[in-house]
Amino acid sequence: MGIWFVAATMMAIPTPLISFGIGHIKGSLSPWRHMFISAGCITITWAFVILLCLDSNPITTEHLN
């Protein structure tokens, strides 16, 4: 639980800077759409990484024993 709170605190530092940079992208899309697209791409990429790394059955997982 402590790792969760530390990670949330650490991400509170760069997130406004990233949002500020994405908000100044000039293009045909609104800045908020660029933010949603970038967050979605990161989420989908992370989901595929987790899908490839996790075992299919928690009973046979070696690192949970």
Biotite code that builds the C-alpha atoms (Angstrom):
import biotite.structure as struc

atoms = struc.array([
    struc.Atom([0.000, 0.000, 0.000], chain_id="A", res_id=1, res_name="MET", atom_name="CA", element="C"),
    struc.Atom([2.903, 2.308, 0.713], chain_id="A", res_id=2, res_name="GLY", atom_name="CA", element="C"),
    struc.Atom([4.309, 1.803, -2.781], chain_id="A", res_id=3, res_name="ILE", atom_name="CA", element="C"),
    struc.Atom([0.960, 2.918, -4.205], chain_id="A", res_id=4, res_name="TRP", atom_name="CA", element="C"),
    struc.Atom([1.000, 6.196, -2.277], chain_id="A", res_id=5, res_name="PHE", atom_name="CA", element="C"),
    struc.Atom([4.661, 6.883, -3.062], chain_id="A", res_id=6, res_name="VAL", atom_name="CA", element="C"),
    struc.Atom([4.080, 6.221, -6.775], chain_id="A", res_id=7, res_name="ALA", atom_name="CA", element="C"),
    struc.Atom([1.052, 8.515, -6.810], chain_id="A", res_id=8, res_name="ALA", atom_name="CA", element="C"),
    struc.Atom([3.073, 11.260, -5.136], chain_id="A", res_id=9, res_name="THR", atom_name="CA", element="C"),
    struc.Atom([6.003, 10.827, -7.515], chain_id="A", res_id=10, res_name="MET", atom_name="CA", element="C"),
    struc.Atom([3.746, 10.975, -10.579], chain_id="A", res_id=11, res_name="MET", atom_name="CA", element="C"),
    struc.Atom([2.181, 14.189, -9.308], chain_id="A", res_id=12, res_name="ALA", atom_name="CA", element="C"),
    struc.Atom([5.477, 15.947, -10.050], chain_id="A", res_id=13, res_name="ILE", atom_name="CA", element="C"),
    struc.Atom([5.962, 15.314, -13.826], chain_id="A", res_id=14, res_name="PRO", atom_name="CA", element="C"),
    struc.Atom([2.291, 14.989, -14.815], chain_id="A", res_id=15, res_name="THR", atom_name="CA", element="C"),
    struc.Atom([1.523, 18.750, -14.921], chain_id="A", res_id=16, res_name="PRO", atom_name="CA", element="C"),
    struc.Atom([4.657, 19.346, -16.988], chain_id="A", res_id=17, res_name="LEU", atom_name="CA", element="C"),
    struc.Atom([3.675, 16.634, -19.461], chain_id="A", res_id=18, res_name="ILE", atom_name="CA", element="C"),
    struc.Atom([0.132, 18.001, -19.650], chain_id="A", res_id=19, res_name="SER", atom_name="CA", element="C"),
    struc.Atom([1.474, 21.496, -20.231], chain_id="A", res_id=20, res_name="PHE", atom_name="CA", element="C"),
    struc.Atom([3.655, 20.260, -23.087], chain_id="A", res_id=21, res_name="GLY", atom_name="CA", element="C"),
    struc.Atom([0.888, 18.224, -24.688], chain_id="A", res_id=22, res_name="ILE", atom_name="CA", element="C"),
    struc.Atom([-1.507, 21.147, -24.264], chain_id="A", res_id=23, res_name="GLY", atom_name="CA", element="C"),
    struc.Atom([0.691, 23.295, -26.502], chain_id="A", res_id=24, res_name="HIS", atom_name="CA", element="C"),
    struc.Atom([0.675, 20.908, -29.462], chain_id="A", res_id=25, res_name="ILE", atom_name="CA", element="C"),
    struc.Atom([-0.685, 22.661, -32.509], chain_id="A", res_id=26, res_name="LYS", atom_name="CA", element="C"),
    struc.Atom([-2.803, 20.536, -34.778], chain_id="A", res_id=27, res_name="GLY", atom_name="CA", element="C"),
    struc.Atom([-6.257, 19.685, -35.959], chain_id="A", res_id=28, res_name="SER", atom_name="CA", element="C"),
    struc.Atom([-7.210, 18.046, -32.642], chain_id="A", res_id=29, res_name="LEU", atom_name="CA", element="C"),
    struc.Atom([-7.999, 19.834, -29.412], chain_id="A", res_id=30, res_name="SER", atom_name="CA", element="C"),
    struc.Atom([-5.290, 19.665, -26.702], chain_id="A", res_id=31, res_name="PRO", atom_name="CA", element="C"),
    struc.Atom([-7.480, 17.530, -24.437], chain_id="A", res_id=32, res_name="TRP", atom_name="CA", element="C"),
    struc.Atom([-7.837, 14.978, -27.240], chain_id="A", res_id=33, res_name="ARG", atom_name="CA", element="C"),
    struc.Atom([-4.062, 14.742, -27.564], chain_id="A", res_id=34, res_name="HIS", atom_name="CA", element="C"),
    struc.Atom([-3.887, 14.062, -23.806], chain_id="A", res_id=35, res_name="MET", atom_name="CA", element="C"),
    struc.Atom([-6.508, 11.308, -24.008], chain_id="A", res_id=36, res_name="PHE", atom_name="CA", element="C"),
    struc.Atom([-4.830, 9.698, -27.030], chain_id="A", res_id=37, res_name="ILE", atom_name="CA", element="C"),
    struc.Atom([-1.402, 9.697, -25.368], chain_id="A", res_id=38, res_name="SER", atom_name="CA", element="C"),
    struc.Atom([-2.818, 8.281, -22.112], chain_id="A", res_id=39, res_name="ALA", atom_name="CA", element="C"),
    struc.Atom([-4.690, 5.611, -24.075], chain_id="A", res_id=40, res_name="GLY", atom_name="CA", element="C"),
    struc.Atom([-1.590, 4.602, -26.025], chain_id="A", res_id=41, res_name="CYS", atom_name="CA", element="C"),
    struc.Atom([0.413, 4.257, -22.809], chain_id="A", res_id=42, res_name="ILE", atom_name="CA", element="C"),
    struc.Atom([-2.376, 2.201, -21.223], chain_id="A", res_id=43, res_name="THR", atom_name="CA", element="C"),
    struc.Atom([-2.733, -0.148, -24.200], chain_id="A", res_id=44, res_name="ILE", atom_name="CA", element="C"),
    struc.Atom([1.045, -0.618, -24.453], chain_id="A", res_id=45, res_name="THR", atom_name="CA", element="C"),
    struc.Atom([1.292, -1.406, -20.734], chain_id="A", res_id=46, res_name="TRP", atom_name="CA", element="C"),
    struc.Atom([-1.615, -3.866, -21.031], chain_id="A", res_id=47, res_name="ALA", atom_name="CA", element="C"),
    struc.Atom([0.232, -5.823, -23.734], chain_id="A", res_id=48, res_name="PHE", atom_name="CA", element="C"),
    struc.Atom([3.406, -5.881, -21.622], chain_id="A", res_id=49, res_name="VAL", atom_name="CA", element="C"),
    struc.Atom([1.477, -7.229, -18.643], chain_id="A", res_id=50, res_name="ILE", atom_name="CA", element="C"),
    struc.Atom([-0.341, -9.743, -20.864], chain_id="A", res_id=51, res_name="LEU", atom_name="CA", element="C"),
    struc.Atom([2.977, -11.133, -22.091], chain_id="A", res_id=52, res_name="LEU", atom_name="CA", element="C"),
    struc.Atom([4.656, -11.189, -18.666], chain_id="A", res_id=53, res_name="CYS", atom_name="CA", element="C"),
    struc.Atom([1.934, -12.683, -16.466], chain_id="A", res_id=54, res_name="LEU", atom_name="CA", element="C"),
    struc.Atom([1.206, -16.370, -16.214], chain_id="A", res_id=55, res_name="ASP", atom_name="CA", element="C"),
    struc.Atom([-2.183, -17.639, -17.268], chain_id="A", res_id=56, res_name="SER", atom_name="CA", element="C"),
    struc.Atom([-2.886, -19.480, -14.017], chain_id="A", res_id=57, res_name="ASN", atom_name="CA", element="C"),
    struc.Atom([-2.138, -18.033, -10.550], chain_id="A", res_id=58, res_name="PRO", atom_name="CA", element="C"),
    struc.Atom([-1.786, -21.533, -9.064], chain_id="A", res_id=59, res_name="ILE", atom_name="CA", element="C"),
    struc.Atom([1.178, -22.405, -11.300], chain_id="A", res_id=60, res_name="THR", atom_name="CA", element="C"),
    struc.Atom([2.882, -19.032, -10.941], chain_id="A", res_id=61, res_name="THR", atom_name="CA", element="C"),
    struc.Atom([6.357, -19.560, -9.485], chain_id="A", res_id=62, res_name="GLU", atom_name="CA", element="C"),
    struc.Atom([6.918, -16.124, -7.973], chain_id="A", res_id=63, res_name="HIS", atom_name="CA", element="C"),
    struc.Atom([3.697, -16.226, -5.887], chain_id="A", res_id=64, res_name="LEU", atom_name="CA", element="C"),
    struc.Atom([4.734, -19.336, -3.900], chain_id="A", res_id=65, res_name="ASN", atom_name="CA", element="C"),
])
